[in-house]
Amino acid sequence: MATRSNIGIKVGDIYQYIYCHWDGYPSHNGAILLNHYNTPEKVAELISCGEMSVLAPTMKDCVFYHRDRGETFTPPMTTTNRDGTLEQEWSYIFEDGKWMFSSAHKPLWKELTRLDCF
């Protein structure tokens, strides 16, 4: 069974985010985001490809629905409230130079650290 997540970035007063189908837990997607997508430029590039099936340490190895499967492109979604990204089990937002995360089951945003990724 999939553990879905949303991955996004705060740009000005807007949160832009995409859906990711697999391995949304902090121990997988959280660790990859923290270690490999840790600048606004890298996060913006990641979400510019639209919804994805699998997050990987490199853009080349990520599996995006449009780029890799030829499905219809779904652009990043937007909201003005970080809680608007809590549609999936886990949500990750790159904001003010750090990753924040929360669970839809217990909405409490906190900074993602290496300790959360074990």
Secondary structure by P-SEA (a helix, b strand, c coil): ccccccccccccccccbbbbccccccccaaaaaacccccaaaaaaaaccccccccccccccccccccccccccccbbbbccccccccccbbbbbcccbbbbbbcccbbbbbbcccccc
